[in-house]
Amino acid sequence: MKGLLEYLACQLVDSPDQVRVQEIEGERSIILELRVAPEDMGKVIGRQGKTAQAIRTLVKAAGLRENKRVMVEII
């Protein structure tokens, strides 16, 4: 799921070399922290958060395959 999130974020931003994803894994859940360049933050969040919500939905669906609860935090 980390790879999926990195791929999605890199496709959206102007500075893909500054995309960082940190994975914090628990017993039944995974927290993915997404960091992008400050000027790319708006592109990742989108209007009214719609892009961010779409990213969270895709990653959450991928997590269901592994019976894990996945949360994406955009920092």
C-alpha positions in Angstrom: 0.0 0.0 0.0 2.9 2.3 0.6 3.9 1.9 -3.1 0.4 2.6 -4.2 0.3 5.8 -2.2 3.7 6.9 -3.5 2.6 6.2 -7.1 -0.6 8.2 -6.7 1.1 11.2 -5.1 3.9 11.3 -7.6 1.4 11.5 -10.4 -0.3 14.5 -8.9 2.5 16.7 -7.8 5.1 18.9 -9.7 8.0 17.7 -7.4 7.7 13.9 -7.3 11.2 13.7 -5.8 9.9 15.3 -2.6 7.2 12.8 -2.0 7.8 10.8 1.1 5.6 8.1 2.6 6.2 6.7 6.1 4.4 3.5 7.1 3.5 2.8 10.7 2.2 -0.7 11.0 0.1 -2.0 13.9 -1.4 -5.4 14.5 -4.6 -4.8 12.5 -4.0 -1.3 11.1 -1.6 0.7 9.0 -1.0 4.4 9.2 0.5 6.0 6.1 2.0 9.5 6.5 2.3 11.3 3.2 4.6 14.3 3.0 4.9 16.5 -0.1 6.5 19.8 -1.0 4.5 22.8 0.5 3.7 24.1 -3.0 2.2 20.7 -3.9 -0.1 20.4 -0.9 -3.1 21.9 -2.7 -2.8 19.5 -5.5 -2.8 16.5 -3.2 -5.7 17.8 -1.1 -7.8 19.1 -4.0 -10.9 21.3 -4.0 -12.8 20.8 -0.7 -10.6 17.7 0.0 -12.0 15.6 -2.8 -8.6 14.5 -4.2 -7.5 13.5 -0.7 -10.7 11.6 -0.1 -10.3 9.7 -3.4 -6.7 8.8 -2.4 -7.9 7.6 1.0 -10.6 5.5 -0.7 -8.2 3.8 -3.1 -5.7 3.0 -0.4 -8.4 1.8 2.0 -9.7 -0.6 -0.7 -6.2 -2.0 -1.2 -6.0 -2.5 2.5 -9.2 -4.6 2.6 -7.4 -7.2 0.5 -5.0 -7.8 3.4 -7.6 -7.4 6.1 -5.9 -4.3 7.4 -7.4 -0.9 8.3 -5.5 1.8 6.5 -5.4 5.4 7.4 -3.7 8.1 5.2 -2.5 11.3 6.9 -1.3 14.1 4.7 1.3 16.1 6.5 
